Amino acid sequence: MTSSKEALEQLEREQWDLVIVDVMMPNMSGYELAQLIRARYTVLELPILLLTARSYLEGVAAGFLAGANDYVTKPVDPLELRARVRSLVEVKQSDEERLRMEAAWLQAQIKPHFFFNTLNSIAILSELDPPRMREQLLQFSTYLQRSFDFQNAQQIVPFAQELELVRSYLAIEQVRFGDKLRVVWKIDEDSDFYLPPLTIQPLVENALVHGLLNRIEGGTLTLSVTHDGDEVEIKVEDDGVGVAEERVKELLAGDRQTRRGVGLFNTDYRLKQRYGKGLQIESGVNRGMTVSFRVPKMQGTK
């Protein structure tokens, strides 16, 4: 690529591990391009390596202030360039692995109240409705199996695997809450695609716990999976209490002290790293909430 405009267009179309930017370019300097990239990606999401003929401190400082991770002076030594590229890419990959492991760890941390409430429901059903008790045990077994599945640390998994986890989770909660929880499934046929693991269940759990169950009468949760050209849109809607519009951005910040919202934050961050765009949230007080994201129709894992 020979221009900043072309570089920005490529960033919109594809996923990249590293950007190497020459400080001296036509129409826009490397510093300006780095600033535009940093407006969208963090230093861990997309590393920037600057090429500069100016090795004095002012030039180096300007590069770092613009958002560069590292720099190489020209004329470039091939061995040094390869070493710095390898180092930056490994840092990015390590951060991606950390996020995947965090998502799997969060899912594996079965919340005590959920665990005990499920066991209580099973105990009650054993007296009142043995067939439903057996069904509940099967759903709970599936939920635990999927929660502890080693594949949760992979980059992408089949949609069917994600759907199985969500169905088990909602089946368990529907036994507990009865008519307070109504679920609507709107899933296009032949939904055979891949997506990052543990991306849908955190959205469903957030809608249930923070939206519907904060209403005495409960409400309806809708999961939609719609094919749109080369993409698939996944949407989780609820008609619960919602949040004020000005608080929507806070939901994606995550509070690592209380762990509140960390599931949404992690999901949004992983989607942005892989596809360049994350969660879309629409909400309002007493207007429920809609959380959606899009993934390409890809086949196979990698």
Buried (B, 14 or more C-beta within 10 A) or exposed (E): EEEBEEBBEEBEEEEBEBBBBBBEBEEBBBBBBBBBBBEBBEBBBBBBBBBBEBEEEEBBEBBBEBBBBBBBBEEEEEEEBEEBBEEBBEBBEEBBEEBBEBBBEBBEEEEEEBEEBBEEBBEBBBEEEEEBBEBBBEBBEBBBEBBEBEEBBBBBBBBEBBBBBBBBBBBBBBBBBEEBBBBEEEEEEEBEBBBBBBBBBBBBBBBBBBBBBEBEEBBBBBBBBBBEEEBBBBBBBBBBBBBEEEEBEEBBEBEEEEEBBBBBBBBBBBBBBBBBBBBBBBBEEEBBBBBBBBBEBEEEEE
